[in-house]
Amino acid sequence: MDKRVAAGLADEEGPWRLLAWLEQVQPAFESKNGLFPSYGFRLLLDEIKDKDLRSVTLDLISKSIEAEYAHAVRAIETMIERTGEALATQIAEREDTLDAFFQGLGDREDAPKPQKLIEEINGLVHLAIRPGNDLLKTLADDPEDAKDDIQEMIASQLTVISATRVIGAIQNRIGEQIQWQNPLPSNWDDLSDSLLYTARDAFEKKRERLNAQIARDIDILLQHENVSTDSGKLRLLITLAQGTRTAFDQKTHKQVKQVFTRFAYAFHAAQLLDGREADEIGDDVMNHLEAAEEALRETWGQSEFTRLSQNATKLADFGPAARIAFGEARLNDAVSSLSTEEAAQLSSALGKYVLNEVHRQLLLGAFSELWVEYLTKVEGLRVSIGLEAYAQRDPLVQYKNSASEMFQQLLEDVRGLVIGRAFAARPRRVEITPIETAETATAPSETSVQIGDSADGKKKRRRR
């Protein structure tokens, strides 16, 4: 976690990627006491605590939209700049190719027709230029006089291709069609300025529309949502960030409602980390994740206790959790004899048991996924390590060093995979086998544990 936090704070774009990763690791989830926030939402909830909810929420959302759009504009600026650099390189390469082609015309024994020359040029520059009759006539009479015009056509076509790609990328990022200047400038410097100006204007108009929509939506939601608790405030923030639209389902050929994200909080939440040290943030994140794990444990424990209580008559019917909570002596006690405190104690033990099963299966699943890849790499290393002798290095020493590094990387990858799925895994059902006591029949010899959808959406079973 310390490495993740340090890398996130060192990112030149800010720590929003760190918060986005934490959102994937531990998203908001329904807990025993209501909706439990992710770390990013915890930062936002701290901002609106003990303040006028409507005004402070609108201000927070406005800042979130502004921060997101500012990030998008910077990304577009970078994209335009890199596209311009790539375009200049492509034009220069085509010019060199064209120069070499025209220099070789004088050495050719044949005298191809102008249309044939254009076909050869198109094959060399990987474009499809279509010169007019005047240019074809010039090419036939004096090819050198036609070279500059052909180069200009090639540069123009490359510019159009680059501009089309940039326009498509901008519209995808903004999420709507944009009215562009018509006609667009042919010079790339003027064209890039026009594209950037239009993108900024589109973002500004979208920001104004979105703020107006949210101002209307929040009044409606405040009439129906209980926002007296953090859970209610979190539900309000999540709801306002989402919208619905009508779409056409290609499979059913019916109109359906689609939920989409109207804006993201991550960029503004990242700004709330400004001025804080990496150690402080790392400790804060770990404390939050520990609290999330405790909330998840309590929720699972309560759910299992409610389910098992419907048919349980003795504490032994709660399986190993009863032994953990009360020991062997009380396994034959009736469930009805439990006090409120003891019921909570048993619920906590059930939560620990379920969480332990989830973590165990996640660990086994991670090793199963990564172990074959690791063995393949080790086999490849064994085959190729003999080449180290050509560099005057002992192959055995190099093999040991490389294999050790690969094993450490395997452990790191396993940890990352388990952490990434720890809060995403949800138990569908955990079959608890009652503990065999002196007054019970012989218990089944196997315990079947079924953990629900993990991060990859696959059901996993373990027999023991």
N, C-alpha and C positions, 0 to 999 in steps of 0.2 A: 504493500500500500504506500509506503514511503517513496518508493521509486515512481509509482504512478502519480502521486501528488507532486513530486519534484518535477517530473516531466511535464505535467499539466501546467504548472506555474511558469515553466520555462518556455512554453509555446508562445511564439511571437503573436499569434492571434488571440491569446488569452486562454484561460483555463476552461473554456466552454466544452472542449472535448472531454476533459476530466469529468465534468458534470453529466455529459451525455453518456459516458461509460458507466458512471454510478447509477444513472437512471435505468440502464439496461441490466445492471447487476441486481439492483434492488428497486424495482418500480413500486409505486403506491399500491397497497393491497388492503383488502378488508380484513380487519383484525377483530379481536374480541371487544375492543373498546371503540370501534369505528374504523374509518379509513386511516391507515398509517401512511405518512408521507415518505417520499424519497428524500435523499439528502438535499437536492436542489429545491424541492418544494419546502423543505424545512427552513431553508434560508429565506424563502419568500414569506412564509408564515411569520417568521420573526420580524419581518419588515412591517407587516400590517397589524401586529399585535397591539391591543389597547388603543386603537385609533378609529376614527370614523370610517367604517368599513367601505361604504360606497365610494367615497372620494379617494381613499388611499388605494383601493383596488383599481379604480380607473387610472390613477396615476401610475401604479405599478405596471398595468397592462400597456399603457401608452409608452412607458420607458422600455418595456420588453419588445414591443413592435419596433420602436426606433432603433434599439440595439441590434435586433435581427436584420433590419433593412440596411443599417449602416454596414454590417458585416457582409451582406449580400452585394452591396455596391462596391466594397473593397475587393470582393472576389471577382466581380465583373471587370473592374479596372485591371486587376492582375491578368485575367483571361484575355482582355483586349491587348494588353501590352505584350503578352507572350505570343498571341496570334500575329501581331505585327512583326515581331522578331522572326517567327517562323515563315511568314510571308516574304520578308526581305530575303531570307535564305533561299526559299524556293525560286524566287524571281532571279536571283544571282546564279543559281545552278542552271536554270533554263537558259539564261543569257550565255553562259559558258558553253552549254551544249549547242546552242544555235550558232555561236561564233565558230565552233569547230566544224559544224555542218557546212556552213557557207565557205569556210576556208578549203574544205575538201571538194567543193563543186568544181574548182578549176582543174583538179587532177582526174576527174571522171572522163572516161572515154565516150560514154553515152550522153545524150542530151535529152533528159526526161522532160515531159510536159509539166507545166506549172501545177496542175492538179495532182500529179504524181509526187512532186516535191512537197506539196502541202500534206499529203498522206504520210510521207516519210517524216516530216517535221512533227506531225501529230503523234506518231508512234514514239519519237524520241522524247518529247516533252510530256507525254501521257495526257494530252488534252485534245479537244476537238474544235480547233479554230476554223472559222469559215470566212475566208477573205472574199471581198467583192471582185467584180470583173476587172476594175481598174488595177487593183493590187496584183491580181493574177497576170495581167498584161505587163506590169512593171517587173514582176518576178521572171517573166519569160525574156524580157529585153535586157534587164540589168538586175540580177539577183541582189547585189549589194545595196541598191537603192531601196529594195523592198524589205531588207532585214530589220531596219528600225521600226517600220510599221508592224511587222510581224511580232517583234519583241514587245511592242506596246499592246498588241492584241493579247499576247500571252499573259503579260502583267495584269491587264484588265480582267481577264477571265479568272486568274488566280485570286485577284482581289474580290471578285464577286463570290467565288466559292468560299473564301474565308469569311466574308461578311455574312453569307447565308448561314454558315455554321454558328457564328457568334450570335446572330439574331435568334436562331432557334434555341440556343442555350440560355439567352436572356429571357425569352418568353417562358421557357420551362421553369426557370428560377422564380419569375414573378407569378407564374401560374395563370396567365391570361394573355389574350391577344393584345398587341400594341400597335398603335397607328404610327408608322415610321415616316420620316421625311421622304417625300417623293418628288423628284428622283434623289437617290442618295448620292453623296459626293463620290467622285471616282478616285480622288487622292486618299490614300489610307489615313493620313494624319487628320484630314478634315472628316473622313468617314468615322474614325474612332471617336472623335469629339462629339459627333452627332449621335452615335450609338449610346455613348455614356450619358449625354444630356437627356436623351429620350428615356433611358432606363431610370435615371434619377427622378424624372418627372412622373413616370408611371408608378414608382414606389411611393412617391409623395401622395399622389391621388388615391392609391390603394390604402395608404395609412389613414388618410382622412375618412374614407368610407368605412374602414374597419373600426375605427374609434367611435364613429357615430352608431354603427350597428351594436357594438358592445355596450355603449351607454344605454341603448334601448333594452338590450337583453338583460342587463344586470338588474334593472328595475323589476322585470318580470320574475327573475330568479329569486330576488330577495323576498318576494311575496310568498314563495313556496318552500324555500330552503331554510332549514334551521341552522343559522350561522353563528350560534352562540358558542360553539365548540370549534376546536382546530379541525376536527373531522369535517364539519359543515363548511368551514371556510375553504378547506382543501377541495372539497367537492365543487364548490362555487368556482374556484380557479380553474379546475380541470374542465368543467362544463363550458366556461366562457372561452377556453382555448380551442374548443371543437365546434364544428358546424356540420350541417347536413345539406345534401344536394340530391337532386333527382338524376338518376343515371339509368341507362338501358342495359339490362342483363342479357348478354349474348346467348347464354345457355337456355334461359327460360323465356326469352323474348318478352320480358315484362319490365316495366319501370320499377326501380327500387330506390330506396333511400340509402345514400352513402354517407358515412361519417368521415370527415376529413379534419386535419389540423389547420386552424386558421392562423395561428402564430405560435412561436416557441418562446418559453421562458428562459431557456438555458443561457442565452447571451447576456441578458440582464442579470441573472443569478450569478454569472461568472464575474460581473463587475462588482458584486457584493463581497468578493474575496480579495479585492484590491487592498494592499497594505498589510495583509496577514502573512505570517511566516508559514513555511511549509510544515514545520513540526506541529504548529498549532492546528493547522487545517487537517493534517494527518490524524492527530488525536481526536479531533472533532468528528471526522468521518468514521473512525473506528468506534467511537462511543455511540454514534447514530446507528451503525450496522449492528452493534451488539444489542441495542434497544429494539431494533427491527427483528432480530433473531428471537429475542425474548417474547415479543408480541406474537410472532409466528408460532412459537412453541406453546404459548398459552392458548392461542386460537385452536390449534390442532388438538391440544389436550382437552379443551372443553368440548370440541366436536366429537371426539372419540368417547369421552365420558358420557355424553348424552346418548350416543348411539348404543354403547354397550349396556348402559343402565336399563334399557328397555327389556332386556332378557336376562340380565345378571341377577342371581340370587345371593351368591357369595362373592367375597372379595377375590377368591381364586379365579373367578370367571373373567377378571380383568387382565389375566395373564401375568407376564413378568413385571409389569408396572406395579402390580399390587405388592409383590415381594419387595420391589425397590422402595416402595412407600412405607410399608408396615412390617416387613420381615415375614418369616415363616409362621410365626405364632398366631397371626390373625387371619390367615388365609381362609379359614372356615367361618369367619364372622359374616353375619348377614349384611347385605348392602344397606338395608334400612337402618342399621345401627350407626352409620357414619354421621358424624356431626358436620356442620357447615365447613369448619376448618379442615377436617379430615377429607371431605369431598374435594376441597380445593387442592389438598396435598396429593390426592390420587390423580386429579386432573393434570396437575403439574408433572407427575411421574409419567402419565400417558403421553403428554406432549414431548417429554425428553426421549421416550422410547421411539415414538414416530419420527422425530427429527433425527435421531441416531440412525434409523433405518434409511431415511432419505439420504443422509450424508454418506452412509456406507455404499449405497447403490450408486450414487453419483461418482464416488471414488472408483468403484469397480468399473463403471461405464467409461470413465475417462481413461483409465489404463487400457481397457479393451480397445478403445478407439485409437490410442496413440502408440500402443505397444508394437503393433505390426509395422507401423511406419518407422519406429525406432530400430527394430530388427533389420528392416530393409536397408536403412542407412548404415548400420554397423556392417552388414554384409558387403555393401558397396565399398566401405572403408577398408575392409579386409582384402578385397580384390585389388584395390588401387594403392595400398600402402607401400607396396614394393617399389614404387616409383620414387619414394623418398631417398632411396640409396643413391640415385643419380645426383641428388643435391648434397651428397656427403652427410646425410643424416641417418641415424639409426632407425630403421623402420619399426622395430619393437617399441622404442621409446616414443616415437611419434604416434604409434597406434594407441598406446596406453593414454597418452595425453588427449588425443582426439576423442577416444571412446569415453573418457571421463567427462569431457566437456559436453558430449552428446547426451550422456546420462543426466547430467545436471540440467541440461536444457529440457530433457524429458520431464523431470520432476517439476520444473518451472511451468511447463506447458500444462501438466496435470493440475497443478495448483490453480492456474489461470482458468482452466476449463471448469473445475469444481466451483470456484468462486463465482464465475459467470452464470452458473446454473443453480446456485444454492437457494436463491429466493424465487427463481422461476419455476422450480419443481413444486408440484402440488400433489399431495397424496389423494388418490381417488378413494382408496380404501385400504386399511391395514387389518388383515385378519388376525385377531388375537386368539391364540389357543389357550383355554383355561389351564391353570396349573393343576396337576394331579395331586390330590390330597388323599388322606386315609378314607374319606367319606365319598369320594367321587369315583366314577368309572375310569377305566384306563383311557388316558388321553390319546389322541392321534399322535403318531410318531413324527409327523411332519408339520411344520408351520409354513403356511403359504403367505408370503408377503407380496402385495401388489402395489407398486408405487405408480401414481398417475403420470400424466404427461410431463416429461422433462423438457429442457430447452429445445430439443430437436423434435418434440411432439410425438415420440415413440413410447409405447407402453413397454415397461420392463417388468419381468417377473424373476423372482429368486426363490429357489427351493433350498431348504436347509434341513 
